Amino acid sequence: MPIRLATRAIIVQDNRLLIVNAWADPKNQLWCAPGGGAEMHASLPENLAREVHEETGLTVEVGPPCLVNEYHEKATGFHQVEIFFRCKVLAGEVTDDWEDPEKVVSKRRWVTAGELAALPHKPDSLGSVAFNRGFGYDPLEPLAR
């Protein structure tokens, strides 16, 4: 199975990070940054802007990369490399009635660093990178479901 490449958005406004549910199954409470799999023949920023709009309804300006994360699940062979970019909202608002065309994301919320720390989320370094404005690299994390 080939490595899957994904892009994710770090969007911080008023000291709050935008996160979304990671799995379509409502029993799974894992949270992550908005984004998803990169498609061929589009740049990483183009892929990310499309994914953010699909999942949240927001139009974003994609800035510089700030985190590289890697997941590997040996049992299934799933291997994903995610590149996170700092993004700025250009238009739109996060609303409860927005529908993700892929039917994965159904919950969106803005959280403080403390609120994020109390929620199950991936990658582990998400809060540190989002709120401390550094660059992060998580070489390999187990995939949590």
Helices and strands as residue ranges (DSSP letters): E 4-10, E 12-13, E 16-21, E 31-32, E 35-37, H 44-56, E 59-73, E 78-91, E 108-111, H 113-117, H 126-132, E 136-142
